[in-house]
Amino acid sequence: MADSTPNTVEHAESAGAEQNNKSSGKRRTLLIGLALLVILAVLGVYLYHLFYGRFHESTDDAYVNGNLVQITPQITGTVVSIGADDGDYVEQGQVLVRFDPSDSEVALQSAEANLAKTVRQVRGLYSNVDSYKAQVASRKTDVERARSDFQRRQKLAQGGAISQEELSHARDTLTSAQSALTSAQQQLDTNAALVDETDIASHPDVKAAAAQMRQAYLDEARSSLVAPVSGYVAQRSVQVGSRVQPGTPLMAVVPLEQIWIDANFKETQLRDMRIGQPVEVEADLYGSDVRYRGTVESLGVGTGTAFSLLPAQNASGNWIKIVQRLPVRIRLEPDNLKKHPLRIGLSTDVNVDLHDQDGELLAQKPLEQPRFSTDVYERQLAEADALIEQIIQRNAPGTRAGGVAGR
């Protein structure tokens, strides 16, 4: 029994040492594995930054924006009908709101009558010129006749064939004829000054009457408010029977094909960003299943705080530096917009590919064509000019109204 006790103790110590060695080996293995994981993670982050991260900048502070075309009247009127409501699709030129046209129609009829009367009056001015020309020609004949008669009597008086009294009467007749010629010539000049270097259509009186007619026609046409662009109606506030003043917002038309993304990037993200770089956009509405392609259209020329109503004053003692954000406008390609339309104000995530560094930081030349335009109001002017030309031709046959219609 005395010999077995030391053997048992030695066996226990050997087992404990072996277990400690195994625990140390496992700990060492775990530490090595953890170190390898850390190294691999760091290597992965480095490789990600080296091959992808440094060529891409992304932000989720980005929102859909677009044109909000306000429909506002240009004349005072009472609403008698509304042609569209919120969410309705409207075509360019479609009537959205109609005013009571009674007053504008009366004003248009008055302007038409005034233009017709003015054209006839101007025709009378040209006729007067022709009449005074005829009078001047007649007075010249009278002067020549009186001069010949006076010269003949003057010769007879020298020979004593007629009396001095008769010669005096001939002299008076010549003087009277010359005075009549002078008066007729002055009247001709006065009337000719009213029509010189003009025709009926380009006469100032006719052009003034045509301008009044054009304004009356536009007022009558503007009693019907049309959609400047095709799009969807939003924010309708007008009601039937309302008396509205010029400039009052009645509704808005949103052309959803004319939308873009305003992405707010940190100032530290803009160093390598250039106009024209490709962009990938993901909308929260559709998730990662739908992606939109776009390009950087412009980089902001100031931060949001710089253009705020009350800009920050940093010259105080408790100033804290805050990373600023600048807006970057992204133009979307139309490939997915029809199938997956976006709405103004939706949140998006954008990712800009920075590989292409050939673009500019800021635009270097102005646009050659308008970015947005409409021609619905030009049609109103064209219709007004056509009506003016008809009135002039009816009241002055053979006259072209190009000078008036061309403004």
Secondary structure, DSSP 8 states (H G I E B T S, - for coil): -TTHHHHHHHHHHHHHHHHHHHHHHHHHHHHHHHHHHHHHHHHHHHHHHHHTGGGEEEEEEEEEEE--EEE--SS-EEEEEE---TT-EE-TT-EEEEE--HHHHHHHHHHHHHHHHHHHHHHHHHHHHHHHHHHHHHHHHHHHHHHHHHHHHHHHHHTTSS-HHHHHHHHHHHHHHHHHHHHHHHHHHHHHHTTTT--TTT-HHHHHHHHHHHHHHHHHHTTEEE-SS-EEEE-----TT-EE-TT---EEEE-TTSEEEEEEEEGGG-TT--TT-EEEEEETTTGGG-EEEEEEEEE-SS-TTTTSSS-----STT------EEEEEEEE-TTTTTTS---TT-EEEEEEE-----S-SS--S--SS-SS---HHHHHHHHHHHHHHHHHHHHSTT---HHHHT-
